[in-house]
Amino acid sequence: MENLSPQQHVPKMHSISRHFSYAFISVVTLILVLFAIVAIFVNRARIDTELMNRLDNALNIAKIALRVPLWDIDIKSSSNFISSLLLDEAIIYARVIWQGRVIIPPIVDKNYEYNDLSYFEKSAQFIVKSTDIFFEENNVGTLQLVMSRARTQQEIFVNILGIIGLTVLIIIAISLTSIVITRRYISRPLLQLQRSATLIANGNLEATIETSGAGEIGYLAQNLNAMRESIKQLFGALRTSNDQLEEANRTLEHRVAERTEQLAEANAAVTALNAQLQADNLRMGAELNVTRKLQHMLLPTTEELHQIADLDIACYMESADEVGGDYYDVLQHNGQIKIGIGDVTGHGLESGVLMVMTQAIVRALLASGETDPVRFLVALNYALYGNVQRMGTDKNLTLALLDYTAGDLRLSGQHETMLVVRNDGTVEVVDTIDLGFPVALTAEIADFIHHTTVHLQPGDGVVLYTDGITEAENLTGEQYGLERLCTLASQSWAAPAEVIKERLVTDVRQHMGAQTMYDDITLVVAKRRRVQPHTKGEQIPSVP
């Protein structure tokens, strides 16, 4: 300790002493100033309250003392009483009015004899108050009094001087006391602590800190000694930890090798799982590809459609997934033409399988010669419902069947609305909601099956579609809609069925733009051909 220069550290201790004194004095000064401000406001409020009480007391006395003189119109007695009110030095103005007229002349303090009531009302130095005087429930006049706050201001000024003087004396006393206390009980002990702490900071852990001081600084010195001992112990523990760390480093390479081997085994297992998943994906992709090809193989060919002499038919189907759930077919057997369109719930493998089963059952029932629409749909539903139950799925479909013979088109089954387009482009919408029930949803649907017949003149026809067209959305979520479909079909109806189909599909695609296709799209356009007379008197179909 003798090697240190205490003078190098004294300024720092004095700085702490000064900062502490300044802070302490500032806080005390702030508290005293706040106290003085509060005391001034409280005193002013107290004096104002006293003035208001005195004014209210004067008004209450006047309400009792003046009611009889005013009722008797005794001006002299009333004036004498009002003059007595001005004996209170704070009351400087008084008068009595009745129905807007002054009945007792104003009695004014000589210092304000040239001022009227409006002057007092506009100034914050005065309190203006009035009260109605009643005699036997009759208003006999209104007393108006004015009280001056001049005395209040004088008392407040005296209070301010007293509070400021007291505050200054207290601040001086506290400042002197603070300087003496901080120098004796803070600066000197801290200087000793600093010298000892400097020795410890320079690496001398054997230096003892003086602990003879009392109070918090004495406790601080004791804690610093305890800290010095703890540091010595920590250095010993650190040396032990370094030895342990070196041992851990020697064994780390072995542990890393073991973990690397474990990760290699886990990676091999993941690789095998990925291979299995790829094989499963290939197998599923192959199954979906077979189903998709089977769907398209069962669709009517262009040659089949051209063999239908009385109708010009064009069809389109596009799946939203690898395998679609939409169904359409055009069949001809023994002169009977049957057109079907349906929509299986969802899309994918199960929906595609149900679509294939529907096509096969419809063809089988047509070949069997069944023509009754109720029996036809009941038999179809019975077969599909049994297969759906065996598959363990909840798939079902909406299905509409059309039977065409010599211009008469019989419609049965529940699906989207059917558009009947006349030769002149007029569009009629046929609702199918009451013509059937979803197929394969329940075992018995006979009670729900009905039919309606539409007659087609040459040039008339129908447009059949699934909800993938009307509910197709653009990037803003706007649907294509039935109205737009009807408008375009009407405008394009003079063209052949293939052209009408292409225009409708193109318009739907333009509406969707870059939007993802979320549902299957299916469209069937069928027009009754116009007929032209043959040279020998016979009639043959002509192209629209």
C-alpha positions in Angstrom: 0.0 0.0 0.0 3.0 2.4 0.6 3.8 2.2 -3.1 0.5 3.8 -4.2 0.1 7.6 -4.5 -3.1 8.5 -2.6 -3.2 11.9 -4.3 -4.0 10.2 -7.5 -7.3 8.9 -6.1 -8.4 11.8 -3.8 -9.9 13.8 -6.6 -12.2 10.9 -7.5 -13.4 10.6 -3.9 -14.0 14.4 -3.7 -16.0 14.1 -7.0 -18.2 11.4 -5.5 -18.7 13.6 -2.4 -19.6 16.6 -4.5 -22.0 14.6 -6.7 -23.7 13.1 -3.7 -24.0 16.5 -2.0 -25.3 18.1 -5.2 -27.8 15.4 -5.8 -29.0 15.4 -2.2 -29.4 19.2 -2.1 -31.1 19.2 -5.5 -33.7 16.6 -4.3 -34.3 18.4 -1.1 -34.6 21.7 -2.9 -37.1 20.3 -5.4 -39.2 18.8 -2.5 -39.2 22.1 -0.6 -40.1 24.1 -3.8 -42.9 21.6 -4.5 -44.0 21.9 -0.9 -43.9 25.7 -1.1 -46.0 25.7 -4.3 -48.6 23.3 -2.8 -48.7 25.4 0.4 -49.3 28.6 -1.6 -52.2 27.0 -3.6 -53.6 25.4 -0.4 -53.5 28.8 1.4 -55.1 30.6 -1.5 -57.8 28.0 -1.7 -58.4 28.3 2.0 -58.7 32.1 1.8 -61.0 31.8 -1.2 -63.1 29.3 0.7 -63.3 31.6 3.6 -64.4 34.5 1.4 -67.1 32.4 -0.3 -68.4 31.2 3.1 -68.5 34.8 4.3 -70.3 35.8 1.2 -72.8 32.9 1.5 -73.4 33.8 5.1 -74.2 37.4 4.2 -76.6 36.3 1.5 -78.3 33.8 3.8 -78.8 36.5 6.5 -80.0 39.0 3.9 -82.6 36.4 2.7 -84.1 36.5 6.2 -83.6 40.1 7.2 -84.7 41.8 3.9 -87.9 39.8 3.1 -90.2 41.9 5.3 -88.7 45.4 4.4 -88.8 44.5 0.7 -92.3 43.2 0.9 -93.3 46.5 2.7 -91.1 48.5 0.3 -89.3 49.9 3.2 -86.3 51.4 1.3 -84.7 53.0 4.3 -84.6 49.8 6.5 -83.4 47.8 3.5 -80.6 50.3 2.7 -79.5 50.4 6.3 -79.2 46.6 6.4 -77.3 46.5 3.1 -74.9 49.2 4.4 -74.2 47.0 7.4 -73.1 44.3 5.1 -70.3 46.5 3.8 -68.9 46.6 7.3 -67.2 43.4 6.2 -64.2 44.9 4.5 -64.2 42.3 1.8 -67.7 43.2 0.6 -67.5 46.3 -1.7 -70.8 46.4 -3.6 -74.4 45.6 -2.9 -77.8 46.4 -4.6 -81.3 45.0 -4.8 -83.2 44.5 -8.1 -86.7 43.3 -8.8 -88.0 42.3 -12.2 -84.9 43.9 -13.9 -85.2 47.2 -12.1 -83.0 48.5 -9.3 -85.2 49.1 -6.2 -82.4 49.6 -3.6 -79.6 51.9 -5.0 -76.2 50.4 -5.2 -74.1 50.8 -2.0 -70.4 50.8 -3.1 -67.1 51.0 -1.3 -65.6 54.4 -1.9 -62.6 52.9 -3.7 -64.9 51.5 -6.3 -67.7 54.1 -6.4 -67.2 54.7 -10.2 -67.6 51.1 -11.2 -70.8 49.3 -12.0 -71.6 45.6 -11.6 -70.5 44.6 -15.1 -66.9 45.8 -14.2 -66.8 43.4 -11.3 -68.3 40.5 -13.3 -65.5 40.8 -15.9 -62.6 40.8 -13.4 -61.1 37.7 -11.7 -60.3 39.9 -8.7 -63.9 39.9 -7.5 -66.5 37.4 -6.6 -70.0 38.2 -7.8 -73.0 36.3 -6.3 -76.7 36.9 -6.0 -79.7 35.4 -4.2 -83.5 35.7 -4.6 -85.5 36.9 -1.6 -89.0 35.4 -1.0 -91.8 36.5 1.2 -94.6 34.0 1.5 -93.4 32.3 -1.8 -93.4 35.7 -3.6 -90.1 36.9 -5.1 -89.7 40.4 -3.6 -86.2 41.1 -5.0 -82.8 39.8 -5.8 -79.7 40.8 -3.7 -76.4 41.1 -5.6 -73.1 41.3 -3.6 -69.5 41.7 -4.8 -66.6 40.6 -2.7 -62.9 41.6 -3.4 -60.0 39.2 -3.4 -57.5 42.0 -2.6 -57.0 40.7 0.9 -56.4 37.2 -0.5 -53.6 38.5 -2.7 -52.0 40.3 0.2 -52.0 37.3 2.4 -50.7 35.1 -0.4 -47.8 37.5 -1.1 -46.9 37.5 2.6 -47.0 33.7 2.6 -44.8 33.4 -0.5 -42.2 35.6 1.1 -42.3 33.6 4.3 -42.1 30.2 2.5 -39.2 31.4 0.2 -37.3 32.6 3.2 -37.8 29.4 5.1 -36.9 27.3 2.1 -33.6 29.2 1.6 -32.7 28.7 5.2 -33.4 25.0 5.1 -31.4 24.5 1.9 -28.4 26.3 3.4 -28.6 24.2 6.6 -29.0 20.9 4.6 -26.1 21.8 2.3 -23.7 22.4 5.1 -24.8 19.3 6.9 -24.5 17.2 3.7 -20.9 18.4 2.9 -19.7 17.6 6.5 -21.4 14.1 6.5 -20.3 13.1 3.0 -16.6 14.1 3.7 -16.4 12.3 7.0 -18.6 9.2 6.5 -18.3 8.6 2.7 -15.3 10.2 1.1 -12.6 9.0 3.5 -13.8 5.4 3.9 -14.3 5.1 0.1 -10.7 6.4 -0.4 -9.4 3.5 1.8 -11.5 1.0 -0.1 -10.3 2.3 -3.5 -6.6 1.9 -2.5 -7.2 -1.7 -1.3 -9.3 -2.5 -4.4 -6.5 -1.2 -6.7 -4.1 -3.6 -5.1 -6.5 -6.5 -5.7 -7.1 -5.4 -9.3 -3.3 -5.4 -9.9 -3.2 -9.1 -9.0 -2.3 -8.9 -5.3 -5.0 -11.3 -3.9 -3.3 -11.3 -0.5 -4.0 -7.6 0.2 -6.4 -7.2 3.1 -9.1 -4.6 2.9 -9.6 -2.4 6.0 -13.0 -3.3 7.6 -12.9 -1.0 10.6 -15.6 1.3 9.2 -19.1 1.3 10.5 -22.4 1.0 8.7 -22.8 0.2 5.0 -19.2 1.0 4.0 -18.0 -1.4 6.7 -20.3 -4.1 5.3 -19.0 -3.3 1.8 -15.4 -3.8 3.0 -16.3 -7.1 4.5 -18.0 -8.2 1.3 -15.0 -7.1 -0.7 -12.7 -9.3 1.5 -15.2 -12.2 1.0 -15.1 -11.5 -2.8 -11.2 -11.6 -2.7 -11.3 -15.0 -1.0 -13.9 -16.2 -3.6 -11.7 -15.1 -6.4 -8.8 -17.1 -5.0 -11.1 -20.1 -4.9 -12.3 -19.5 -8.4 -8.8 -19.4 -9.7 -8.2 -22.8 -8.1 -11.5 -24.1 -9.6 -10.5 -22.7 -13.0 -7.2 -24.6 -12.9 -9.2 -27.8 -12.1 -11.6 -27.1 -14.9 -8.8 -26.6 -17.4 -7.5 -30.0 -16.5 -10.9 -31.5 -16.9 -11.3 -29.7 -20.3 -8.1 -31.2 -21.6 -9.3 -34.7 -20.6 -12.7 -34.0 -22.3 -10.9 -32.9 -25.5 -8.9 -36.2 -25.5 -12.2 -38.2 -25.4 -14.1 -35.9 -27.8 -12.7 -37.5 -30.9 -14.0 -40.9 -29.8 -17.5 -39.6 -29.1 -17.6 -37.8 -32.5 -16.7 -41.0 -34.3 -19.5 -42.9 -32.4 -22.1 -40.1 -33.3 -20.9 -40.1 -37.0 -21.5 -43.9 -37.2 -25.0 -43.4 -35.7 -25.8 -40.6 -38.2 -24.7 -42.9 -41.0 -27.0 -45.6 -39.9 -29.9 -43.1 -39.7 -29.1 -41.8 -43.1 -29.2 -45.3 -44.5 -32.6 -45.8 -43.0 -33.9 -42.5 -44.5 -32.5 -43.5 -47.9 -34.3 -46.8 -47.8 -37.5 -45.1 -46.8 -37.2 -42.6 -49.7 -36.7 -45.5 -52.1 -39.8 -47.2 -50.8 -41.8 -43.9 -51.1 -40.5 -43.4 -54.7 -41.6 -47.0 -55.6 -45.0 -46.3 -54.0 -45.3 -43.1 -56.0 -44.4 -44.8 -59.2 -46.9 -47.5 -58.6 -49.7 -45.0 -57.7 -48.8 -42.9 -60.7 -49.1 -46.0 -62.9 -52.5 -46.8 -61.4 -53.7 -43.3 -62.0 -52.4 -43.3 -65.5 -54.2 -46.6 -66.3 -57.5 -45.2 -64.9 -57.1 -42.0 -66.8 -56.5 -43.9 -70.1 -59.5 -46.1 -69.3 -61.7 -43.1 -68.8 -60.7 -41.6 -72.2 -61.0 -45.0 -73.9 -64.6 -45.2 -72.8 -65.6 -41.7 -74.1 -67.5 -41.6 -77.4 -65.4 -41.2 -80.5 -65.9 -38.7 -83.2 -67.0 -41.4 -85.6 -69.7 -42.6 -83.2 -71.0 -39.0 -82.9 -71.1 -38.6 -86.7 -73.2 -41.8 -87.0 -76.1 -40.0 -85.2 -77.8 -38.6 -88.2 -80.4 -36.3 -86.5 -78.0 -34.6 -84.1 -74.9 -32.6 -84.4 -72.9 -33.3 -81.2 -69.6 -31.9 -79.8 -68.1 -32.9 -76.4 -65.3 -31.7 -74.2 -63.9 -33.0 -70.9 -60.7 -31.9 -68.9 -59.8 -33.1 -65.5 -58.4 -31.0 -62.7 -56.4 -33.9 -61.4 -54.7 -37.0 -63.0 -58.1 -38.7 -62.8 -61.3 -36.7 -63.1 -64.7 -37.2 -61.6 -66.9 -35.9 -64.4 -68.9 -38.2 -66.6 -70.5 -37.8 -70.0 -71.5 -40.3 -72.7 -73.4 -40.5 -76.0 -74.8 -44.0 -76.8 -76.9 -45.3 -79.7 -78.7 -48.6 -79.6 -81.4 -49.9 -81.9 -82.3 -46.3 -82.9 -82.4 -45.1 -79.3 -80.0 -42.3 -78.5 -79.1 -41.7 -74.8 -76.9 -38.8 -73.6 -75.6 -38.8 -70.0 -73.7 -36.2 -68.0 -72.7 -36.4 -64.3 -70.4 -35.1 -61.7 -68.9 -37.4 -59.0 -68.0 -35.7 -55.7 -64.3 -34.8 -55.7 -61.8 -36.0 -58.2 -59.0 -38.5 -58.1 -58.8 -42.3 -58.3 -62.0 -43.2 -56.4 -64.0 -40.6 -58.4 -62.6 -41.9 -61.7 -63.4 -45.5 -60.8 -67.0 -44.5 -60.0 -67.2 -42.6 -63.3 -66.0 -45.7 -65.2 -68.6 -47.9 -63.4 -71.4 -45.5 -64.2 -70.5 -45.6 -68.0 -70.5 -49.4 -68.0 -73.8 -49.8 -66.1 -75.5 -47.2 -68.4 -74.4 -49.0 -71.5 -75.5 -52.4 -70.0 -79.0 -51.1 -69.1 -79.4 -49.5 -72.6 -78.4 -52.7 -74.3 -80.9 -54.6 -72.1 -83.7 -52.6 -73.7 -84.7 -50.7 -70.6 -86.5 -47.4 -71.6 -88.4 -46.4 -68.5 -86.5 -43.5 -66.8 -87.5 -44.5 -63.3 -86.5 -48.1 -63.6 -83.3 -47.1 -65.5 -82.0 -44.8 -62.7 -83.2 -47.1 -59.9 -81.2 -50.0 -61.4 -78.2 -47.8 -62.0 -78.3 -46.5 -58.4 -78.7 -49.9 -56.9 -75.6 -51.2 -58.7 -73.5 -48.2 -57.9 -74.6 -48.0 -54.2 -73.6 -51.6 -53.7 -70.1 -51.0 -55.2 -69.6 -47.8 -53.2 -70.4 -49.6 -50.0 -68.0 -52.4 -50.9 -65.3 -49.8 -51.7 -65.8 -48.2 -48.3 -66.1 -44.7 -49.7 -68.7 -41.9 -49.5 -68.6 -40.9 -53.1 -71.8 -40.2 -55.0 -72.7 -38.3 -58.2 -75.3 -36.1 -59.7 -76.5 -37.6 -63.0 -78.9 -36.4 -65.8 -79.9 -38.8 -68.6 -81.5 -37.6 -71.9 -83.4 -39.9 -74.3 -83.8 -38.5 -77.8 -86.3 -39.7 -80.4 -87.5 -37.8 -83.5 -87.2 -34.3 -82.0 -88.4 -35.2 -78.5 -85.8 -35.0 -75.7 -86.8 -36.7 -72.4 -84.8 -35.5 -69.4 -84.6 -37.3 -66.0 -82.2 -37.2 -63.1 -80.7 -34.4 -60.9 -77.7 -32.4 -62.2 -76.9 -28.8 -63.3 -79.6 -26.9 -65.2 -80.0 -27.9 -68.9 -79.8 -25.0 -71.4 -82.3 -25.4 -74.3 -81.2 -23.1 -77.2 -83.7 -22.4 -79.9 -82.9 -21.8 -83.6 -83.1 -18.0 -83.1 -80.7 -18.1 -80.2 -83.3 -17.9 -77.4 -82.1 -19.7 -74.3 -84.4 -21.6 -72.0 -83.1 -22.9 -68.6 -84.5 -26.2 -67.4 -84.0 -26.9 -63.7 -83.3 -30.6 -62.8 -83.5 -30.3 -59.0 -87.0 -32.0 -58.8 -86.1 -34.7 -61.5 -84.0 -37.0 -59.4 -81.6 -37.5 -56.4 -77.8 -38.0 -56.1 -76.9 -41.4 -57.3 -75.1 -43.9 -54.9 -76.0 -41.8 -51.9 -78.8 -44.0 -50.6 -80.2 -47.4 -51.7 -83.7 -46.3 -52.7 -84.4 -43.3 -54.9 -87.5 -44.4 -56.9 -89.7 -41.8 -55.2 -87.5 -39.0 -56.3 -87.2 -39.8 -60.0 -89.3 -37.7 -62.5 -88.9 -36.6 -66.1 -89.7 -33.8 -68.4 -89.9 -33.7 -72.2 -88.6 -30.9 -74.5 -89.4 -30.8 -78.2 -86.6 -29.7 -80.5 -87.3 -28.1 -83.8 -84.6 -28.3 -86.5 -81.8 -25.9 -85.4 -82.8 -26.2 -81.7 -80.5 -27.9 -79.3 -79.2 -28.2 -75.7 -76.0 -27.4 -73.8 -75.0 -29.7 -70.9 -72.2 -28.8 -68.5 -70.8 -29.5 -65.1 -70.2 -27.0 -62.3 -66.5 -26.8 -63.2 -67.6 -24.3 -66.0 -70.0 -22.0 -64.1 -67.9 -22.0 -60.9 -64.5 -21.4 -62.7 -62.8 -18.5 -60.9 -60.4 -15.8 -62.1 -57.5 -14.5 -60.0 -59.9 -12.1 -58.1 -62.3 -14.9 -57.1 -65.1 -14.0 -59.6 -67.0 -17.0 -61.0 -67.7 -17.5 -64.7 -71.4 -17.9 -64.0 -74.5 -19.3 -65.8 -75.5 -15.9 -67.3 -72.2 -15.6 -69.2 -72.6 -19.2 -70.5 -76.1 -18.5 -71.7 -75.1 -15.3 -73.4 -72.2 -16.8 -75.3 -74.2 -19.9 -76.3 -77.0 -17.7 -77.7 -74.5 -15.5 -79.7 -72.7 -18.6 -81.1 -75.7 -20.8 -81.9 -75.7 -20.3 -85.6 -72.4 -22.1 -85.9 -71.9 -25.9 -85.9 -71.8 -27.7 -82.5 -68.0 -28.1 -82.7 -67.5 -24.4 -83.1 -69.9 -23.6 -80.3 -68.0 -25.9 -78.0 -64.6 -24.4 -78.9 -65.9 -20.9 -78.3 -67.4 -21.8 -74.9 -64.3 -23.6 -73.7 -62.0 -20.8 -74.9 -64.1 -18.2 -73.2 -63.9 -20.1 -69.9 -60.1 -20.4 -70.2 -59.8 -16.7 -70.9 -61.9 -15.9 -67.8 -59.7 -18.1 -65.6 -56.4 -16.7 -67.0 -53.5 -17.8 -64.8 -55.9 -19.1 -62.1 -55.4 -22.8 -61.0 -58.1 -25.2 -62.3 -59.7 -26.6 -59.2 -62.6 -28.7 -60.7 -63.2 -30.9 -63.7 -64.7 -29.2 -66.8 -67.2 -31.1 -69.0 -69.3 -29.7 -71.8 -71.8 -31.3 -74.3 -73.4 -29.4 -77.2 -76.2 -31.2 -79.2 -78.1 -29.5 -82.1 -80.9 -31.0 -84.1 -79.8 -30.9 -87.7 -81.7 -28.9 -90.3 -83.1 -31.0 -93.1 -83.0 -30.2 -96.8 -85.2 -31.7 -99.6 -83.6 -34.4 -101.8 -83.8 -34.2 -105.5 -86.2 -37.1 -105.6 -88.5 -35.7 -103.0 -86.7 -37.3 -100.0 -85.3 -35.3 -97.1 -81.7 -35.7 -95.8 -80.0 -34.1 -92.8 -77.9 -31.1 -93.6 -75.0 -29.5 -91.7 -76.1 -26.5 -89.6 
